[in-house]
Amino acid sequence: MEPSSPDEARDDRADRAAQNEAVFRRVNERLEDVNEAFQVATDTAEFICECAKIECAERVEMTLSKYEAVRRVPTHFFVKPDHVLPEEERIVERQTQYVVVEKFGRAGERARQLDPRDG
């Protein structure tokens, strides 16, 4: 079914983006579990970019404590600097390999609803 208005089309895009990001977040939750088992050897871990592009598999390296700091806020995601969607997210932190974005509006609502740690 085609969206009936530009606002509806924007909401549909936001929903698809949130669902894609939720997939990467679930993958990263599993990667965190694996990396915690090896934390004695190293405090850094590789995660998958949490952008909206379902075909993206770019890696992001960060400490487990940094990952947890990002995850504490359900609307925060880490993405490669050129993967930001300015119409749905704002940059709240910049690092060399990645930026932390905050989802807002419909995308923020969906991010909270799809957070695997919330429920």
Rosetta blueprint (number, residue, H / E / L):
1 M L
2 E L
3 P L
4 S L
5 S L
6 P H
7 D H
8 E H
9 A H
10 R H
11 D H
12 D H
13 R H
14 A H
15 D H
16 R H
17 A H
18 A H
19 Q H
20 N H
21 E H
22 A H
23 V H
24 F H
25 R H
26 R H
27 V H
28 N H
29 E H
30 R H
31 L H
32 E H
33 D H
34 V H
35 N H
36 E H
37 A H
38 F L
39 Q L
40 V L
41 A L
42 T L
43 D L
44 T E
45 A E
46 E E
47 F E
48 I E
49 C L
50 E L
51 C L
52 A L
53 K L
54 I L
55 E L
56 C L
57 A L
58 E L
59 R E
60 V E
61 E E
62 M E
63 T E
64 L H
65 S H
66 K H
67 Y H
68 E H
69 A H
70 V H
71 R H
72 R L
73 V L
74 P L
75 T L
76 H E
77 F E
78 F E
79 V E
80 K L
81 P H
82 D H
83 H H
84 V L
85 L L
86 P L
87 E L
88 E L
89 E E
90 R E
91 I E
92 V E
93 E E
94 R E
95 Q L
96 T L
97 Q L
98 Y L
99 V E
100 V E
101 V E
102 E E
103 K E
104 F L
105 G H
106 R H
107 A H
108 G H
109 E H
110 R H
111 A H
112 R H
113 Q H
114 L H
115 D L
116 P L
117 R L
118 D L
119 G L
